Amino acid sequence: MSGIDWLILAGTLALIISYGVIRSRGNRSMDDYLLADQSLPWYHVCLSVMATQASAVTFLSAPGQAFTDGMRFVQFYFGLPLAMVVLAITFVPIFHRLKVFTAYEYLESRFDARVRVFTALLFLLQRSLSTGLSIYAPSIILSTILGWNIFWTNIIMGGIVLVYTVSGGAKAISYTHLQQMLIVTVAMFIAGWMTVHLLPADVGFVDALQVAGKSGRLNTIDLTFDPDSRYNVWSGLIGGFFLQLSYFGTDQSQVGRYLTGQSVGQSRLGLLANGMLKVPMQFLILLIGVLVFVFYQFNPSPVFFNKVETDQLLKSPYADQYRRLETEHEAIAARRQKAVLTLNKALSTDDTKSVEQTRAVISQTDQEAKAVKNQVVDLIKKNNPVGDTSDVNYVFLRFVLDFLPHGLIGLLIAVIFSASMGSIAAAYNSLASTTIVDIYKRLFCNSYSDGHYLKASRIATVIWGLFCIVVAQFASKLGSMIEAVNILGSLFYGVILGIFLVAFYFKSIGGKATFWAAVLTEGIVIWCWWTELTAFLWLNVIGCVLLIGIAWLLEKVMPSRRLQPVDAVDV
């Protein structure tokens, strides 16, 4: 990066962080620190919810996902708008009326302490691991730009966010989210426009889409009902609905965002606006990845996009082998480029025969390029057994650094950093609030002053921040970050959602049956994932439905002692 890139990067991040901290000065109570004194309007809620979900994983890994696998990942989000409607009608008024700090407080009034604590522990485990992945994603950028070891960039990235989260709390998070989403929108639009602009002069946006379609990258809709297929309309609408409902309805990192709303109405408007905006936003981010794919059809591409690993190969005993593979890759890329130019001309003249012939050539060159890449991966493994052999997370970053103009590079890197900082900060805050409210205050120290809990919240934020940084050190083994995050969530979210649905709608089922159903169902879900019984999105459905069914059966066998139900469950 040039000096102007570093200036824009530093200036953008400084503006976002300082604005958030200044606007959030004066946290004097736990309510201020964890819920921003429930003072924020709907647009703050909407952008904060979006920014919490849209981490650096979204802006780094999603374009890479589309580059390698096309647009079909967008189907993952098809269940989100419906989930927002259900949340606005049911979850939001319940949480607001109970005036809770966390979603799990409600479970004790409905069931008992062990259900509350067990659910909170499931959340803490899932969210802390996912946050480690969110730290790792922007650390990739620092590592690539500076050539530093990912170990140190994980520490730097996680530590920067920890500073303003500890000092500013929920208000700092929300105000930084507002700035982040505005900058993200502008920068990603410019990135998409520049990608098209860099294509050959006779290749426009429509031509790029035609090339992408013939290359199998515009696979947006798949109506096939296949439980083993990760992404189709049905897995998105059904499995995605359960995942999004659980994520936004029971994950404290999201619940904490819309509990900051001024009223039930403001929180509802924020969630519904998120439901309307999220799918188009994700579609456009994936489309950028597809356009990057098209760009590399007309231009030479790296044989492996992770420059840190390839630079290490060039300094290793395997350097000559790598150079030979690079030369072979360049020859394959030249043949593919020639075929793609012929394909574009054939598409413009509706020459069906030529289209099919060139598609066959392109398919063959793709297979040859994959074979060469696999050999490079083998060399990386030999040179560095713990090296990162998946480069899907580096595709968009490498394109940005190699081809976009200076200034825009700094802005886009700032976007990815700021997006990551937003989601990490919200996660830190939610981990701290759940730890203090549902574990520390409930089980150990329940009669101290508000100042004591405010101090404890800050200490818990630091502890969880350090733990998440440790997790980030092991994230390189998980492949595509955007898939890894959602697979991890699917292991827990279905069970957590099932617990809340039992609490809301099955008043005859008590705490004892619910607790043991949760323990048993969580074991079954992990077994289903371990044995690859089905695609991961369906784990959310399995976990939710199984928990309700098992809890109902257990209630018949071993009835729970009844607690007086709270009024807030009447929805």
N, C-alpha and C positions, 0 to 999 in steps of 0.2 A: 504494500500500500504506500501511497505517496504522502507527503506532508499534509496536503489538504484533506486527504481521507482521514488521517489521524485527528486533524483539527475538528472535522465535522463529527467524527465518532465521539471524541471526548466532549465536545460542546453539547451534542444531543443528549448524551447520557447525563451530563452534569445538569442540564436544564430540567430533565425529567425528575431526577432524584431530588434536586434542591427544591423544586416546586412542590413535590409531594411532602417533603419534610417540613417546609415552611408552612404549608397550608394545614398541617396536622399538629402544629405545636400546641403544647398545653394538655397532653394526655395526663389526667389526674386520677383516673379511676379505671377499673377493669372494663367497665362498660365503654368508656372512650377508647381504650386500647384494643379491645377485641371486636366491638360492634360499631365503632365510630359514632357512638351515642345515638344510633338509629336516626341519622339526620340527612341522609343523602337522597337526591331526587332520582326518578326512574332512569334517566339517561346515564347517570353515574352507575346505577345498578347494572344496566344492560352492558355497558362497555367494560365494567369490572368483571362481570360474568364471562364475557367473551375473551377478555385478556387472560383470565385465569386458565381457561381451556386452551387458548392459542399460545402455546409456549414456543420456544425456539425449536422444539421438536416439529411443530407445525410448519414453520418456515424453512427449516433445513431438510427434514426428512420427507415431508409431503411432496415437494417437487421431485425429489429422488425416487419416491414411490411411484409417481406418475411416469417418470422417465423409464423405469424398468417394467412397470406393470400396467400402465395406462390409467384411464380415468375411473376404473371400476370402484376404487376406494371411496368415491363420493357417496356410493350407496350406503356406506356405513352410517351416514348422517340422516338418512331418510326418516328415521323414527323420532328425530329430535323435535320437530315442531309439535307433533302430537304429545310428546312427553312434556313440553312446556305448558300446553293447555291443561293437562292433568295436574301438574304441579301448581299452576296458578289457582286452580279450583280447590285443591285439597291441601297440599302440604303448606303453602304459604300462610293461609289464615290460621292454621293450627299452631305453627311455630310462633307467629306474631302474637296470638292471643295468650300463649303460655309464657311469653317474654323470656325465652330461653337464650342462653349463650351458645349452646350447641344443640344439634338435632337429637343427641342421645339422651339428654335430660328427660325428654318426654317418655322414653321407654321405661324409666323407673316408675313413673306415676301410673303407667299402663300395666307394666309387668312387675319387675322387681330389680334389685340392684345388679344381680349377676347378668341379666340380659343386657342391661345398660352397659356394664363394664365389658362384657364379651364383645358386643357390637363396636364399642369404642376401640377396643384392642384390634379388631379386624380392620377398622379404618386406619388406625395408626400404622399397622404393618403395611397395608397396601399403599397408603399415601407417602410414607417415608421412602419406600422402595421406588415409587414412581417419581418422587422428587429428585432422587439420585440420578435418574435418567434425564430429568429436565436440566440438571446441572451439567451433565456430561455433554449435552447437545451444543450449548454455546462454547464449552471448553474446547470442542473440536475446532472452532474458529480461531481462538487464541493459539492453539497448538499449530494450526496450519499457517497462520500469518507469521508467527514469531519463531516457529520451529522448535518450540519448547516441548518438553515432555508433558503429556496429558495429565500426569499426576499433579503438576504444579498449577496448570491452568484450571483444573477442577477446584483446587483450593482457592485460587484467586476469584473465580466466578461465584462460587458458593459463599465466600467471605464478603464480597462486595454487597450482595443482596442482604446478607445477615445484618450488616451495619444499619441500613436504613429501616429494615423491618423491626429490629429491636428498638430503635429510637422513635419511629413514627407510628407503629401499630397499624390498625385497620384503615385510618384516614389516609396515612401516607400511601398505603397500597392502592386505595381507590383513586386518589388524585393522580398517582403515577400511571395507573391504568388508563385514565382519561387521555393523558398526553400520548401514551404508547399507541393506543388504537388509532388516533388521528394520524400519527406519523406512519404507522404501519400501512394504513389504507393508501396514503399518497405514494409511499415508496414502492409498494408492491405493484401498483398500477403503472408506475414509471418503468419498473423492471420488465413487466410484460410488454409494454410498448417498445422498449429498447431491444428486447429479444426478437421481435418481428422486424424491427428496423435493421438489425444486423444480418438478416437473411439476404440472399442474392437479390439484386435489383428487380429481377423479373418474377420474384416469388413474394406474393402478398399474404395477408392473413388468411384469406380463403384457401389459397394454394397450400399454405402450411397445414391447415386443417385437413385438406384432402390427402396430403402425404401422410399425416398422422393416422388418418382413418384407414388408409391402405396398409399401414404398418401395424394395425391392431391396437393403437393407443387411444382411440375414442370409444372404448368399450364401456360407455357410461351406464347403460341399462342391461341387466341380465335377468330375464324373467324365469330362468330355470330354477326349479325348486330342488336344490341339492344340498343336503346337510353338511357335506364335506367341502363345499365351496365356501371360501371365506367371505366373498363379497358378491351378493346378488340382491335383488329387490326384496326378497322375503327375509333374508338374514338381516338386512338393513332395517326394514319396517318392524319386524318382530323382535329379533335379537337386539338390534340397535335401539329400539324403543325401551326395552327393559334395561339395557346398559345406561342409556341417557337418563331415564327416569331415576335409576339408582344413583347415578353420578350427581345429577343436579338436585335430587331430592334428599339424599342421605349422606353425601360426601361433605364433610364440614368445610372443605376448601371452597365449595360452591355455596352451601347453605349460609356460611358466614358472610358471603358477598351480598346475598339478597336480604339477609336480616339487617343490613345497614340501611335499608330503605326507610323513608320517613313514615310510611304507612303500608298497610296491606295493598292498597291500590297502586302505590309507587313500585313496590316489589313485583306485583303482578305485571305491570306495564314493562318493567325491565326484562323480565323473563320472556314475555311474549315477543318483545322486540328482538331479543336474542334468537328466538325460534325462527323469526322471519329473515334475519340477516346471516345466520351461521352457515346455512347450506350454500347460498350464493357465494359467500366468502370462500368457503372451502373449495367450491367448484373452480373459482378463479385461481386459487393457489395451485391446485392440481393442473389446471390448464397451462400455467406458466411452466410446470415441469414437462408437459407434453411439447410445448413450444421449444424448450431447451433441447428435447430429444430431436425435434425437426432440425434445429440449428446444427446439431452434430451430424445430421445426415448430409448436410452440405459443406461441412467443415471437419477437419481432422479432430478426433476426440482422443483424450488420454487413454492408454490401455488400462490404467487403474487410476481412479480419481483422487485417492488419498495420497497427496504429494509427500507427506511426512514419511510414509512407508516406502514409497518409490525412491525418495532421496536416500534413505538408509540402504536400499538395495544397491544403489550406485556406488556406495562406499564399502560394499561387502565383497566377499569372494565370488558372489553370484552376479557381479556387475556385467560381465560379458554376456552371460546367458540372458539377463534382462534386456540388454541392448538389442540382442538378436530378436527377442520376442517383440520388442518395441518396433523394430524395423518391419517385422512380419505384420504387425497390427497396422502400421501405416499403409502397407501395400493393400491390405484388405479394405481399409477405410477409403483408399483412392478408388478401388473398384466399386464400392458401395456408393460413393459420391457420384460417380459416373452413371450408375444405374438409377439413382434418385433423380438426377437431372433429366434422364430419359423418361422416367415415370411422370415427372411434373409436366413435361411437354406432351406426353401421351394423354394425360388427364385433361389438359386444356383442349386437345383435339378429339377427345372421346375415342381414342384408338384402343379399343378393348383388348385386342390381341397383344399389343405392345405393353399394356398395363399388366396383364397377367405374366408375361415373360419377365418384365423387370421386377415384379413382385417376387418371382421365384429366385432371381439373382440376389435381391436384397435379403430374402430369407436365408439363402445359403451363406452370404457374407456375415449375417448375424450369428449363425451357428459357428462359423470359423472364428469370428471375433471372441465369442464366448469361450471357445476351446483355448485360444491364446491367453485370455484373461485367467482362466483356471490354472494355466501353467505359471502365470505370474503370482497368483495366490499361493501356489505350492512353494515358490521361491521365497515369498514373504514368510511362510510358516517355517521354512528351513532356517532362514536368517534370524527370525525372531518368533519363537514359539508362542509368545504371548501378544504378538502383533495383531492389529485390527485388520481382518481379512474381508470385511464387508465395507464397500465404498458407497453404498446407496445414500448414506447421510452426507457425503461429500460432493455429490454431483452438482447441486445448485451453487454451493459455495465456490467450487472450482471454476464454474462458469462465470460467476460474478467477478472473481479475482482476475481471471484471464482476459475477459472480453468487455466488461462494462467500463465506462469512462470514470476517471478519477473524480472524486466528489460524490458521485452516485454510489461508488463502492463503499465509501465511508458511511453514507446514509443507510444503505441496506444492511451493513454489518451492525450499525446502531439499532436498526429495526429488530434484527434477530436477537441482539443482546437485550434490548428493552423488553421484548416479548417474553424472553426467558426470565428476566428479572421479575416481571409481573406475576407469572405463574409460580415461580419459586417463592416469592414473598408471600403470596396467598397461602401456599402450602405450609410454609413456616408458621404463619399466623394460626392456621387451622390446627396444626399439630400441637402448638402450644395451648390453644384454648381447650382442645379436647383433653389433653394431659392434665391441665390444672383443674378444669371444671368437673370432668367425669372420672378422673383417677385420683389426683392429689387431694382436692377439696372433698370429694365424696368419701374416700376410703381412709384418709390419714389426718387431714387438718381442716375441719369444717367450721371452726369458730374463730378464725383470725380476722384481722381488719382488712378492708378493701385494699389498703396500701400494700399489705403483705402479699396478697394475691396478684397485684400488679407487678410487684418485684419478682414473684415466682413465675409469672407469665414470661417476663423478659429472660429469666434464667432458662426456662423450658425452651424458649425460642433458640437460644444459643446451643443448648444440648442437642436439639433436633437438627439444627443447622449443621453441626459437626458430624452427626450420624449420617445425614444425607450426603455430605461430601465424601465420607468413607464409601458409601454405596456407589457413588459416581465412579470411583476408581475401578469398579468391576463391570461397568456398563458396556464396554467395548465388545463383549462376547455375545451380545444379544441381537445383532443384525439391525434391521430397520427399526429406528427408535419409535416411530409413530405406531408401528404394529406392536412392538414390545410393550409400550405403555398401555395399549388397549387390551392386550392379552392379560397383562398383570391385573388390570381392573376387572376383567371378566372372571377372574378366579375368586373374587370376593363380592363384587357388586350385586350379583343375583341373590346371594344369601342375605346380605344387608337389606336389600329391597324387600325380600320376603318377610323379614322381621317387621319392617314398618307396615307392610300391607296387612299382616296379621293384626298388628296393633290398631290400625285404622278401621278395618272392616270385619274382623272375626272376633267379636267381643266375648264369645264363649270360650276362646282359647286363652289359657293363662300362661304365666311366666315359666313354670317348670317344663311344660310341654314345648314351649317355644325355644327355651334354652337348649334342651337336648336335641331338638330337631335341627337347630342351627349348627351344633357341633357335628352331628351326623351328616347333614347335607354338605357342609364345607368339605368334609373328607371325601364324599362322593364326587363333588365338583373337581377337586384336585385329582382324583383318580381318573375321571373322564378326560381331563387335560393331559395327564401323564401318559395315558394309553392312546391318545389321539382319537378318541371315540367319535368326535365331531368337530366341526370348525368352531373357533373360539367364541364367536358371537352368540352361539346357541347355549354356551355355558351360563349366560345370564338368565335365559329362560328356564333352563334345567334347575339352576339354583333356587330361583324364586318359586317355581311351581312345586318342586320337591319339598321345599321347606314348609310351604302351606299345607301340603298333603300329609307330610310326616307329623307336623304339629297337631293337625286335626286328629290323626290316628292316636298319637300319644296322649292327647287330652282325654280320649275315650278310655284308654288303658289306665292312665295314672292322672286323674284330675288334679289340676293346680288349685292351690288355695286362692280364693278370689280377693282381688284388690278392688276398692271402690273406683269405678271408672271415672275419669275426669271429663268435664263437659266438652273440652276441646276436641274430643274424638268424634263428636257429632258433626259430620260434614254433609 
